[in-house]
Amino acid sequence: MRLFVAVLPPVEALQGLADAVAPVRGLPGADRLRWTPADAWHLTLAFLGEVPAERVPELEVALAEVAEGHPVHTLRLAGGGRFGDRVLWAGVEGQDWALRRLAEAVYEATAEVAGESDAFRFHPHLTLARAGSGRGRRRAEQRTAAVELDALVGALEGYRGPPWEAAELHLMLSAHEGGTVRYTSLCSCPLARWEA
């Protein structure tokens, strides 16, 4: 089973971002990207990779413990950026420090199952689109793609979506079906609601 752990923004936040992204998709270069469907948008906290099904109950317990130790926090989807010439993403604002702490705790709780040995690295973002494989592309074409991605990022720069509560984390299954990837929540773990 190909698994990851994520926070799922609510429909209102996703709709606001979808409205902001719609005109961006008409800009030069956008047609060469593979756009992630809005119903698949999420904030990945940790990618676990291939995990045997018999380890899922262990992961569910570990994630429930993590969730109990981290509070609900307020976020908003805002702005945009890119990873090299490959990925266009929407950013996250608000109590992103709480999201970072949550991601680090998830990473630590799942490292043994995921087999992670690299240092913890987390950049809160929501992937909007990916470029093709890039194999066989000439250097000049790559530069053009980077310039076009910069224009797409610039078009998202002023976007600030509605604030929303990150109130649970999800253990997600990623499955390929008929050429598309489908994400399914296997379990959700509510974050803590601590009294002030």
ABEGO torsion letter per residue (X at the ends): XBBBBBBBBBAAAAAAAAAAAAAAAABBGAAABBBBBAAABBBBABBAEBBBAAAAAAAAAAAAAAAAABBBBBBBBBEBBBBEAABBBBBBBEBAAAAAAAAAAAAAAAAAAAGBABBBBBBBBBBABBBBAGBGBBAAAAAAAAAAAAAAAAAAAABBBBBBBBABBBBBBBBBBGGBBBBBBABBBBBBBBBX
